[in-house]
Amino acid sequence: MKAFAFRSARALLVESELEVTLPSLWREHSLPSLLKMADLVVRQLKPPAPSAIQHALPSAAEFIDQLHELDPGSYSFRYPVGTTGLPLFESTLRMNLLVFAQRADSALDELSGACIYLEERFISTTEIKLALAQLSEGGAR
């Protein structure tokens, strides 16, 4: 999601806007927030993106929503112990890693395809620039 947002910002914003937007992007960890921004970019494309690209984000959204429900903020899988020394998960987490990996791979494949497509063809619109600017103001959370 960050790659998608970064490529969008790099393609659409002038250098001075990038200097303001990118530090906020690096601090943003909410996958649903990043997904909303990515979805806005795809919906604003003229001519419209192919249907496979348009369906990539909603397809990945199911996995992202499940992951966010399990780990709001997306910290626990990267940092199982917080700065206080206590576990970030309140109890033992049990999951089928093979199923998780399969769903994650599928979502990442969808997002990767969208990134590649957008990198090859980007058209700037005012709405997309405004959405990206919200990151610098903290409005995408």
TIVO-2410 file (N, C-alpha, C; in nm, 3 decimals):
# residues 141
REC num residu      c1      c2      c3 atome chaine
REC   1      M   0.083  -0.118   0.000     N      A
REC   1      M   0.000   0.000   0.000    CA      A
REC   1      M   0.088   0.125   0.000     C      A
REC   2      K   0.196   0.120   0.075     N      A
REC   2      K   0.284   0.236   0.077    CA      A
REC   2      K   0.350   0.256  -0.058     C      A
REC   3      A   0.385   0.146  -0.124     N      A
REC   3      A   0.445   0.158  -0.257    CA      A
REC   3      A   0.346   0.225  -0.352     C      A
REC   4      F   0.222   0.186  -0.343     N      A
REC   4      F   0.118   0.244  -0.427    CA      A
REC   4      F   0.105   0.394  -0.399     C      A
REC   5      A   0.097   0.430  -0.270     N      A
REC   5      A   0.083   0.571  -0.233    CA      A
REC   5      A   0.207   0.650  -0.272     C      A
REC   6      F   0.325   0.592  -0.252     N      A
REC   6      F   0.448   0.660  -0.288    CA      A
REC   6      F   0.457   0.685  -0.438     C      A
REC   7      R   0.425   0.583  -0.516     N      A
REC   7      R   0.430   0.601  -0.661    CA      A
REC   7      R   0.329   0.704  -0.708     C      A
REC   8      S   0.212   0.706  -0.644     N      A
REC   8      S   0.112   0.807  -0.677    CA      A
REC   8      S   0.164   0.946  -0.647     C      A
REC   9      A   0.220   0.961  -0.528     N      A
REC   9      A   0.273   1.093  -0.487    CA      A
REC   9      A   0.386   1.136  -0.579     C      A
REC  10      R   0.477   1.046  -0.609     N      A
REC  10      R   0.591   1.080  -0.694    CA      A
REC  10      R   0.547   1.120  -0.834     C      A
REC  11      A   0.442   1.057  -0.883     N      A
REC  11      A   0.395   1.086  -1.019    CA      A
REC  11      A   0.314   1.215  -1.025     C      A
REC  12      L   0.251   1.253  -0.914     N      A
REC  12      L   0.155   1.363  -0.918    CA      A
REC  12      L   0.200   1.492  -0.854     C      A
REC  13      L   0.291   1.485  -0.761     N      A
REC  13      L   0.324   1.604  -0.683    CA      A
REC  13      L   0.456   1.664  -0.728     C      A
REC  14      V   0.464   1.796  -0.717     N      A
REC  14      V   0.590   1.865  -0.745    CA      A
REC  14      V   0.682   1.846  -0.624     C      A
REC  15      E   0.810   1.876  -0.641     N      A
REC  15      E   0.910   1.849  -0.537    CA      A
REC  15      E   0.874   1.910  -0.402     C      A
REC  16      S   0.826   2.034  -0.401     N      A
REC  16      S   0.793   2.099  -0.273    CA      A
REC  16      S   0.678   2.028  -0.202     C      A
REC  17      E   0.580   1.977  -0.279     N      A
REC  17      E   0.470   1.902  -0.218    CA      A
REC  17      E   0.518   1.767  -0.166     C      A
REC  18      L   0.611   1.705  -0.239     N      A
REC  18      L   0.666   1.576  -0.195    CA      A
REC  18      L   0.737   1.591  -0.061     C      A
REC  19      E   0.811   1.700  -0.042     N      A
REC  19      E   0.884   1.722   0.082    CA      A
REC  19      E   0.791   1.729   0.202     C      A
REC  20      V   0.668   1.775   0.181     N      A
REC  20      V   0.570   1.784   0.289    CA      A
REC  20      V   0.495   1.653   0.307     C      A
REC  21      T   0.460   1.588   0.196     N      A
REC  21      T   0.374   1.470   0.199    CA      A
REC  21      T   0.447   1.343   0.242     C      A
REC  22      L   0.566   1.321   0.189     N      A
REC  22      L   0.633   1.193   0.212    CA      A
REC  22      L   0.666   1.162   0.357     C      A
REC  23      P   0.710   1.258   0.439     N      A
REC  23      P   0.733   1.222   0.580    CA      A
REC  23      P   0.607   1.168   0.648     C      A
REC  24      S   0.492   1.224   0.615     N      A
REC  24      S   0.366   1.174   0.674    CA      A
REC  24      S   0.334   1.035   0.621     C      A
REC  25      L   0.363   1.012   0.495     N      A
REC  25      L   0.338   0.881   0.437    CA      A
REC  25      L   0.422   0.774   0.507     C      A
REC  26      W   0.547   0.804   0.536     N      A
REC  26      W   0.634   0.705   0.600    CA      A
REC  26      W   0.585   0.672   0.740     C      A
REC  27      R   0.518   0.766   0.807     N      A
REC  27      R   0.467   0.740   0.942    CA      A
REC  27      R   0.330   0.672   0.941     C      A
REC  28      E   0.261   0.674   0.828     N      A
REC  28      E   0.126   0.615   0.821    CA      A
REC  28      E   0.137   0.464   0.813     C      A
REC  29      H   0.065   0.394   0.904     N      A
REC  29      H   0.068   0.249   0.904    CA      A
REC  29      H  -0.070   0.188   0.885     C      A
REC  30      S  -0.173   0.269   0.886     N      A
REC  30      S  -0.308   0.216   0.874    CA      A
REC  30      S  -0.333   0.168   0.732     C      A
REC  31      L  -0.343   0.037   0.718     N      A
REC  31      L  -0.366  -0.019   0.585    CA      A
REC  31      L  -0.500   0.026   0.526     C      A
REC  32      P  -0.609   0.031   0.604     N      A
REC  32      P  -0.734   0.081   0.546    CA      A
REC  32      P  -0.722   0.226   0.496     C      A
REC  33      S  -0.647   0.311   0.568     N      A
REC  33      S  -0.629   0.449   0.523    CA      A
REC  33      S  -0.553   0.454   0.391     C      A
REC  34      L  -0.447   0.376   0.383     N      A
REC  34      L  -0.370   0.372   0.259    CA      A
REC  34      L  -0.453   0.313   0.145     C      A
REC  35      L  -0.535   0.215   0.176     N      A
REC  35      L  -0.621   0.155   0.074    CA      A
REC  35      L  -0.722   0.257   0.020     C      A
REC  36      K  -0.779   0.339   0.108     N      A
REC  36      K  -0.875   0.441   0.064    CA      A
REC  36      K  -0.809   0.538  -0.033     C      A
REC  37      M  -0.687   0.578  -0.002     N      A
REC  37      M  -0.615   0.669  -0.090    CA      A
REC  37      M  -0.587   0.603  -0.225     C      A
REC  38      A  -0.545   0.479  -0.223     N      A
REC  38      A  -0.517   0.407  -0.346    CA      A
REC  38      A  -0.643   0.391  -0.430     C      A
REC  39      D  -0.754   0.361  -0.364     N      A
REC  39      D  -0.880   0.344  -0.435    CA      A
REC  39      D  -0.922   0.474  -0.502     C      A
REC  40      L  -0.900   0.586  -0.434     N      A
REC  40      L  -0.933   0.717  -0.493    CA      A
REC  40      L  -0.852   0.740  -0.620     C      A
REC  41      V  -0.725   0.706  -0.616     N      A
REC  41      V  -0.639   0.723  -0.733    CA      A
REC  41      V  -0.694   0.643  -0.850     C      A
REC  42      V  -0.726   0.517  -0.827     N      A
REC  42      V  -0.774   0.430  -0.935    CA      A
REC  42      V  -0.907   0.481  -0.991     C      A
REC  43      R  -0.997   0.525  -0.904     N      A
REC  43      R  -1.128   0.572  -0.950    CA      A
REC  43      R  -1.120   0.702  -1.029     C      A
REC  44      Q  -1.014   0.781  -1.009     N      A
REC  44      Q  -1.002   0.909  -1.077    CA      A
REC  44      Q  -0.936   0.900  -1.215     C      A
REC  45      L  -0.883   0.785  -1.249     N      A
REC  45      L  -0.811   0.772  -1.376    CA      A
REC  45      L  -0.904   0.794  -1.495     C      A
REC  46      K  -0.858   0.872  -1.590     N      A
REC  46      K  -0.929   0.896  -1.715    CA      A
REC  46      K  -0.831   0.870  -1.829     C      A
REC  47      P  -0.859   0.784  -1.924     N      A
REC  47      P  -0.969   0.689  -1.927    CA      A
REC  47      P  -0.956   0.590  -1.811     C      A
REC  48      P  -1.068   0.525  -1.778     N      A
REC  48      P  -1.067   0.434  -1.664    CA      A
REC  48      P  -0.965   0.322  -1.679     C      A
REC  49      A  -0.916   0.277  -1.566     N      A
REC  49      A  -0.824   0.163  -1.564    CA      A
REC  49      A  -0.899   0.038  -1.611     C      A
REC  50      P  -0.826  -0.061  -1.663     N      A
REC  50      P  -0.891  -0.187  -1.700    CA      A
REC  50      P  -0.962  -0.247  -1.579     C      A
REC  51      S  -1.063  -0.328  -1.603     N      A
REC  51      S  -1.144  -0.383  -1.493    CA      A
REC  51      S  -1.060  -0.464  -1.394     C      A
REC  52      A  -0.956  -0.531  -1.441     N      A
REC  52      A  -0.871  -0.608  -1.349    CA      A
REC  52      A  -0.805  -0.516  -1.247     C      A
REC  53      I  -0.765  -0.398  -1.289     N      A
REC  53      I  -0.704  -0.301  -1.198    CA      A
REC  53      I  -0.810  -0.242  -1.106     C      A
REC  54      Q  -0.928  -0.212  -1.161     N      A
REC  54      Q  -1.036  -0.156  -1.079    CA      A
REC  54      Q  -1.080  -0.253  -0.970     C      A
REC  55      H  -1.072  -0.382  -0.997     N      A
REC  55      H  -1.115  -0.483  -0.900    CA      A
REC  55      H  -1.002  -0.526  -0.807     C      A
REC  56      A  -0.879  -0.484  -0.835     N      A
REC  56      A  -0.765  -0.526  -0.754    CA      A
REC  56      A  -0.778  -0.477  -0.610     C      A
REC  57      L  -0.815  -0.350  -0.592     N      A
REC  57      L  -0.821  -0.296  -0.457    CA      A
REC  57      L  -0.936  -0.353  -0.376     C      A
REC  58      P  -1.058  -0.362  -0.430     N      A
REC  58      P  -1.164  -0.426  -0.352    CA      A
REC  58      P  -1.131  -0.572  -0.320     C      A
REC  59      S  -1.061  -0.638  -0.410     N      A
REC  59      S  -1.022  -0.777  -0.386    CA      A
REC  59      S  -0.923  -0.784  -0.269     C      A
REC  60      A  -0.827  -0.693  -0.265     N      A
REC  60      A  -0.730  -0.690  -0.156    CA      A
REC  60      A  -0.791  -0.638  -0.027     C      A
REC  61      A  -0.899  -0.560  -0.038     N      A
REC  61      A  -0.961  -0.497   0.080    CA      A
REC  61      A  -1.010  -0.598   0.182     C      A
REC  62      E  -1.061  -0.710   0.137     N      A
REC  62      E  -1.111  -0.811   0.231    CA      A
REC  62      E  -1.000  -0.859   0.323     C      A
REC  63      F  -0.886  -0.890   0.265     N      A
REC  63      F  -0.772  -0.934   0.346    CA      A
REC  63      F  -0.723  -0.821   0.436     C      A
REC  64      I  -0.714  -0.701   0.381     N      A
REC  64      I  -0.667  -0.587   0.458    CA      A
REC  64      I  -0.760  -0.558   0.576     C      A
REC  65      D  -0.891  -0.567   0.554     N      A
REC  65      D  -0.986  -0.545   0.663    CA      A
REC  65      D  -0.971  -0.651   0.772     C      A
REC  66      Q  -0.952  -0.777   0.731     N      A
REC  66      Q  -0.932  -0.884   0.829    CA      A
REC  66      Q  -0.803  -0.863   0.909     C      A
REC  67      L  -0.699  -0.823   0.840     N      A
REC  67      L  -0.571  -0.798   0.906    CA      A
REC  67      L  -0.583  -0.680   1.002     C      A
REC  68      H  -0.652  -0.575   0.959     N      A
REC  68      H  -0.670  -0.457   1.044    CA      A
REC  68      H  -0.754  -0.490   1.167     C      A
REC  69      E  -0.854  -0.575   1.151     N      A
REC  69      E  -0.936  -0.616   1.266    CA      A
REC  69      E  -0.851  -0.692   1.368     C      A
REC  70      L  -0.762  -0.773   1.318     N      A
REC  70      L  -0.674  -0.852   1.405    CA      A
REC  70      L  -0.564  -0.765   1.466     C      A
REC  71      D  -0.514  -0.670   1.389     N      A
REC  71      D  -0.398  -0.591   1.430    CA      A
REC  71      D  -0.416  -0.445   1.390     C      A
REC  72      P  -0.503  -0.368   1.458     N      A
REC  72      P  -0.521  -0.227   1.424    CA      A
REC  72      P  -0.388  -0.152   1.432     C      A
REC  73      G  -0.360  -0.074   1.330     N      A
REC  73      G  -0.234  -0.001   1.326    CA      A
REC  73      G  -0.122  -0.077   1.259     C      A
REC  74      S  -0.139  -0.205   1.240     N      A
REC  74      S  -0.041  -0.290   1.171    CA      A
REC  74      S   0.097  -0.289   1.237     C      A
REC  75      Y   0.099  -0.291   1.369     N      A
REC  75      Y   0.227  -0.294   1.440    CA      A
REC  75      Y   0.263  -0.433   1.492     C      A
REC  76      S   0.165  -0.509   1.536     N      A
REC  76      S   0.191  -0.631   1.612    CA      A
REC  76      S   0.268  -0.738   1.537     C      A
REC  77      F   0.247  -0.749   1.407     N      A
REC  77      F   0.320  -0.852   1.333    CA      A
REC  77      F   0.466  -0.813   1.315     C      A
REC  78      R   0.493  -0.684   1.315     N      A
REC  78      R   0.631  -0.638   1.302    CA      A
REC  78      R   0.699  -0.627   1.438     C      A
REC  79      Y   0.622  -0.588   1.540     N      A
REC  79      Y   0.676  -0.566   1.673    CA      A
REC  79      Y   0.590  -0.641   1.774     C      A
REC  80      P   0.615  -0.768   1.799     N      A
REC  80      P   0.529  -0.844   1.890    CA      A
REC  80      P   0.535  -0.793   2.034     C      A
REC  81      V   0.642  -0.723   2.070     N      A
REC  81      V   0.655  -0.666   2.204    CA      A
REC  81      V   0.664  -0.516   2.189     C      A
REC  82      G   0.582  -0.443   2.267     N      A
REC  82      G   0.580  -0.298   2.261    CA      A
REC  82      G   0.696  -0.235   2.335     C      A
REC  83      T   0.700  -0.101   2.334     N      A
REC  83      T   0.808  -0.028   2.400    CA      A
REC  83      T   0.805  -0.045   2.551     C      A
REC  84      T   0.692  -0.088   2.607     N      A
REC  84      T   0.683  -0.112   2.751    CA      A
REC  84      T   0.732  -0.251   2.789     C      A
REC  85      G   0.763  -0.335   2.691     N      A
REC  85      G   0.807  -0.472   2.717    CA      A
REC  85      G   0.693  -0.571   2.725     C      A
REC  86      L   0.570  -0.524   2.709     N      A
REC  86      L   0.454  -0.612   2.714    CA      A
REC  86      L   0.415  -0.655   2.573     C      A
REC  87      P   0.354  -0.773   2.561     N      A
REC  87      P   0.310  -0.819   2.428    CA      A
REC  87      P   0.204  -0.725   2.370     C      A
REC  88      L   0.208  -0.705   2.238     N      A
REC  88      L   0.108  -0.621   2.173    CA      A
REC  88      L  -0.024  -0.694   2.154     C      A
REC  89      F  -0.019  -0.827   2.144     N      A
REC  89      F  -0.142  -0.905   2.139    CA      A
REC  89      F  -0.182  -0.936   2.283     C      A
REC  90      E  -0.310  -0.921   2.313     N      A
REC  90      E  -0.356  -0.944   2.450    CA      A
REC  90      E  -0.352  -1.091   2.490     C      A
REC  91      S  -0.365  -1.179   2.395     N      A
REC  91      S  -0.361  -1.321   2.425    CA      A
REC  91      S  -0.284  -1.392   2.315     C      A
REC  92      T  -0.272  -1.519   2.330     N      A
REC  92      T  -0.203  -1.598   2.229    CA      A
REC  92      T  -0.280  -1.594   2.099     C      A
REC  93      L  -0.210  -1.568   1.994     N      A
REC  93      L  -0.271  -1.564   1.861    CA      A
REC  93      L  -0.249  -1.699   1.794     C      A
REC  94      R  -0.358  -1.758   1.749     N      A
REC  94      R  -0.349  -1.885   1.677    CA      A
REC  94      R  -0.407  -1.864   1.539     C      A
REC  95      M  -0.330  -1.905   1.441     N      A
REC  95      M  -0.376  -1.891   1.304    CA      A
REC  95      M  -0.310  -1.996   1.217     C      A
REC  96      N  -0.373  -2.024   1.106     N      A
REC  96      N  -0.317  -2.115   1.009    CA      A
REC  96      N  -0.227  -2.032   0.918     C      A
REC  97      L  -0.096  -2.044   0.935     N      A
REC  97      L  -0.003  -1.962   0.859    CA      A
REC  97      L  -0.010  -1.988   0.708     C      A
REC  98      L  -0.041  -2.110   0.669     N      A
REC  98      L  -0.051  -2.139   0.526    CA      A
REC  98      L  -0.168  -2.063   0.463     C      A
REC  99      V  -0.281  -2.059   0.531     N      A
REC  99      V  -0.397  -1.985   0.481    CA      A
REC  99      V  -0.366  -1.835   0.481     C      A
REC 100      F  -0.307  -1.786   0.590     N      A
REC 100      F  -0.269  -1.645   0.599    CA      A
REC 100      F  -0.176  -1.608   0.485     C      A
REC 101      A  -0.072  -1.689   0.462     N      A
REC 101      A   0.025  -1.661   0.356    CA      A
REC 101      A  -0.041  -1.662   0.219     C      A
REC 102      Q  -0.133  -1.754   0.196     N      A
REC 102      Q  -0.202  -1.761   0.068    CA      A
REC 102      Q  -0.285  -1.635   0.045     C      A
REC 103      R  -0.358  -1.591   0.147     N      A
REC 103      R  -0.439  -1.470   0.134    CA      A
REC 103      R  -0.351  -1.346   0.118     C      A
REC 104      A  -0.242  -1.340   0.193     N      A
REC 104      A  -0.151  -1.226   0.182    CA      A
REC 104      A  -0.088  -1.223   0.043     C      A
REC 105      D  -0.044  -1.336  -0.009     N      A
REC 105      D   0.014  -1.341  -0.143    CA      A
REC 105      D  -0.084  -1.294  -0.249     C      A
REC 106      S  -0.208  -1.337  -0.237     N      A
REC 106      S  -0.311  -1.298  -0.332    CA      A
REC 106      S  -0.333  -1.146  -0.329     C      A
REC 107      A  -0.344  -1.090  -0.208     N      A
REC 107      A  -0.365  -0.946  -0.195    CA      A
REC 107      A  -0.244  -0.869  -0.249     C      A
REC 108      L  -0.124  -0.917  -0.217     N      A
REC 108      L  -0.004  -0.849  -0.265    CA      A
REC 108      L   0.009  -0.857  -0.417     C      A
REC 109      D  -0.030  -0.969  -0.475     N      A
REC 109      D  -0.028  -0.981  -0.621    CA      A
REC 109      D  -0.122  -0.879  -0.685     C      A
REC 110      E  -0.242  -0.865  -0.627     N      A
REC 110      E  -0.338  -0.767  -0.679    CA      A
REC 110      E  -0.280  -0.626  -0.672     C      A
REC 111      L  -0.224  -0.591  -0.557     N      A
REC 111      L  -0.170  -0.457  -0.537    CA      A
REC 111      L  -0.047  -0.433  -0.624     C      A
REC 112      S   0.034  -0.534  -0.640     N      A
REC 112      S   0.153  -0.521  -0.724    CA      A
REC 112      S   0.114  -0.494  -0.869     C      A
REC 113      G   0.013  -0.564  -0.918     N      A
REC 113      G  -0.035  -0.540  -1.054    CA      A
REC 113      G  -0.086  -0.398  -1.071     C      A
REC 114      A  -0.157  -0.348  -0.971     N      A
REC 114      A  -0.207  -0.210  -0.977    CA      A
REC 114      A  -0.091  -0.110  -0.977     C      A
REC 115      C   0.010  -0.136  -0.895     N      A
REC 115      C   0.128  -0.048  -0.891    CA      A
REC 115      C   0.199  -0.043  -1.026     C      A
REC 116      I   0.219  -0.157  -1.085     N      A
REC 116      I   0.287  -0.163  -1.214    CA      A
REC 116      I   0.207  -0.088  -1.319     C      A
REC 117      Y   0.077  -0.110  -1.321     N      A
REC 117      Y  -0.009  -0.041  -1.418    CA      A
REC 117      Y   0.000   0.111  -1.400     C      A
REC 118      L  -0.012   0.156  -1.275     N      A
REC 118      L  -0.011   0.300  -1.249    CA      A
REC 118      L   0.124   0.363  -1.276     C      A
REC 119      E   0.229   0.289  -1.253     N      A
REC 119      E   0.362   0.343  -1.281    CA      A
REC 119      E   0.378   0.367  -1.431     C      A
REC 120      E   0.316   0.283  -1.512     N      A
REC 120      E   0.326   0.296  -1.657    CA      A
REC 120      E   0.237   0.407  -1.712     C      A
REC 121      R   0.130   0.439  -1.640     N      A
REC 121      R   0.033   0.536  -1.693    CA      A
REC 121      R  -0.030   0.613  -1.579     C      A
REC 122      F   0.008   0.738  -1.567     N      A
REC 122      F  -0.048   0.821  -1.462    CA      A
REC 122      F  -0.097   0.952  -1.521     C      A
REC 123      I  -0.218   0.992  -1.480     N      A
REC 123      I  -0.274   1.119  -1.524    CA      A
REC 123      I  -0.310   1.196  -1.398     C      A
REC 124      S  -0.259   1.318  -1.388     N      A
REC 124      S  -0.282   1.399  -1.269    CA      A
REC 124      S  -0.420   1.464  -1.271     C      A
REC 125      T  -0.488   1.459  -1.157     N      A
REC 125      T  -0.614   1.531  -1.142    CA      A
REC 125      T  -0.610   1.606  -1.010     C      A
REC 126      T  -0.688   1.710  -0.999     N      A
REC 126      T  -0.694   1.788  -0.877    CA      A
REC 126      T  -0.738   1.703  -0.759     C      A
REC 127      E  -0.836   1.614  -0.780     N      A
REC 127      E  -0.886   1.532  -0.671    CA      A
REC 127      E  -0.777   1.442  -0.613     C      A
REC 128      I  -0.695   1.384  -0.699     N      A
REC 128      I  -0.589   1.296  -0.652    CA      A
REC 128      I  -0.487   1.377  -0.573     C      A
REC 129      K  -0.449   1.495  -0.623     N      A
REC 129      K  -0.354   1.578  -0.550    CA      A
REC 129      K  -0.408   1.617  -0.413     C      A
REC 130      L  -0.537   1.646  -0.406     N      A
REC 130      L  -0.596   1.681  -0.277    CA      A
REC 130      L  -0.593   1.563  -0.181     C      A
REC 131      A  -0.622   1.444  -0.233     N      A
REC 131      A  -0.620   1.324  -0.148    CA      A
REC 131      A  -0.480   1.300  -0.094     C      A
REC 132      L  -0.380   1.315  -0.177     N      A
REC 132      L  -0.243   1.296  -0.132    CA      A
REC 132      L  -0.201   1.404  -0.034     C      A
REC 133      A  -0.247   1.525  -0.055     N      A
REC 133      A  -0.214   1.635   0.036    CA      A
REC 133      A  -0.271   1.610   0.175     C      A
REC 134      Q  -0.382   1.536   0.183     N      A
REC 134      Q  -0.440   1.506   0.314    CA      A
REC 134      Q  -0.344   1.428   0.402     C      A
REC 135      L  -0.256   1.351   0.342     N      A
REC 135      L  -0.159   1.278   0.421    CA      A
REC 135      L  -0.074   1.373   0.503     C      A
REC 136      S  -0.033   1.485   0.441     N      A
REC 136      S   0.052   1.579   0.513    CA      A
REC 136      S  -0.022   1.651   0.623     C      A
REC 137      E  -0.154   1.652   0.615     N      A
REC 137      E  -0.235   1.718   0.717    CA      A
REC 137      E  -0.290   1.619   0.819     C      A
REC 138      G  -0.261   1.490   0.797     N      A
REC 138      G  -0.310   1.387   0.888    CA      A
REC 138      G  -0.456   1.350   0.864     C      A
REC 139      G  -0.513   1.392   0.749     N      A
REC 139      G  -0.653   1.368   0.721    CA      A
REC 139      G  -0.684   1.230   0.668     C      A
REC 140      A  -0.584   1.150   0.635     N      A
REC 140      A  -0.611   1.017   0.577    CA      A
REC 140      A  -0.634   0.912   0.683     C      A
REC 141      R  -0.624   0.947   0.808     N      A
REC 141      R  -0.637   0.846   0.916    CA      A
REC 141      R  -0.775   0.814   0.943     C      A
***
